[in-house]
Amino acid sequence: MKISYPNILPLAGGIVGLTIGLSYYLSIMISQLFIGRPSSTWILGVFWLPIFLIKPVLIGVLIGSIAWLVIRSLHAPRLLTPTEIKTFKTIVVFLVIASAAAGVIKIVIGRN
């Protein structure tokens, strides 16, 4: 797969924002299901999830666009190496785990 750096930064920022937001909100919903008793309108969160994800995606795209504006003048577009792609995927996985943990911690602290 050919991915051009730094032109991919806005899209990558949006993907990171989406995955972080999705893991955060889903961890809150799943932890509410298993920790205590969910509210009667708990399932409506599934329908509101796309609305809740707009903000993290826009923040990710904004950060990626700013990084693109800064880096584009310093680097000529080039293809990412497999090592760089693997590093990006690893960072995204760690961010997803951290945001999911933050969602669970929010529910646990809120229950006490």
KACOR-V546848 format. One record per residue. RES is the residue in three letters. PHI is phi as a letter, one per 20 degrees, with the letter a starting at -180 (NA if undefined). OMEGA is omega in whole degrees, 0 to 359 (none if undefined). Layout:
BEGIN
res = (RES & RES)
phi = (PHI & PHI)
omega = (OMEGA & OMEGA)
END
This chain:
BEGIN
res = (MET & LYS & ILE & SER & TYR & PRO & ASN & ILE & LEU & PRO & LEU & ALA & GLY & GLY & ILE & VAL & GLY & LEU & THR & ILE & GLY & LEU & SER & TYR & TYR & LEU & SER & ILE & MET & ILE & SER & GLN & LEU & PHE & ILE & GLY & ARG & PRO & SER & SER & THR & TRP & ILE & LEU & GLY & VAL & PHE & TRP & LEU & PRO & ILE & PHE & LEU & ILE & LYS & PRO & VAL & LEU & ILE & GLY & VAL & LEU & ILE & GLY & SER & ILE & ALA & TRP & LEU & VAL & ILE & ARG & SER & LEU & HIS & ALA & PRO & ARG & LEU & LEU & THR & PRO & THR & GLU & ILE & LYS & THR & PHE & LYS & THR & ILE & VAL & VAL & PHE & LEU & VAL & ILE & ALA & SER & ALA & ALA & ALA & GLY & VAL & ILE & LYS & ILE & VAL & ILE & GLY & ARG & ASN)
phi = (NA & e & c & e & d & e & f & e & g & f & f & f & f & f & f & f & f & f & f & f & f & f & f & f & f & f & f & f & f & f & f & f & f & e & d & m & c & f & f & f & d & g & f & f & f & f & f & e & g & f & f & f & e & f & f & f & f & f & f & f & f & f & f & f & f & f & f & f & f & f & e & f & f & e & c & f & g & b & e & f & e & g & f & f & f & f & f & f & f & f & f & f & f & f & f & f & f & f & f & f & f & f & f & f & f & f & f & f & f & f & f & e)
omega = (181 & 178 & 183 & 177 & 5 & 183 & 182 & 188 & 178 & 178 & 179 & 177 & 177 & 179 & 178 & 177 & 178 & 182 & 178 & 179 & 180 & 180 & 179 & 183 & 177 & 177 & 176 & 182 & 182 & 179 & 174 & 180 & 185 & 179 & 181 & 184 & 179 & 179 & 182 & 180 & 184 & 185 & 178 & 176 & 178 & 180 & 180 & 184 & 178 & 178 & 179 & 184 & 180 & 183 & 178 & 179 & 179 & 177 & 178 & 178 & 179 & 179 & 177 & 179 & 177 & 178 & 178 & 179 & 181 & 188 & 187 & 179 & 182 & 185 & 171 & 179 & 179 & 179 & 177 & 177 & 177 & 178 & 179 & 177 & 179 & 178 & 178 & 180 & 179 & 179 & 179 & 179 & 178 & 177 & 178 & 179 & 180 & 180 & 176 & 177 & 178 & 178 & 179 & 179 & 178 & 180 & 181 & 179 & 179 & 180 & 183 & none)
END
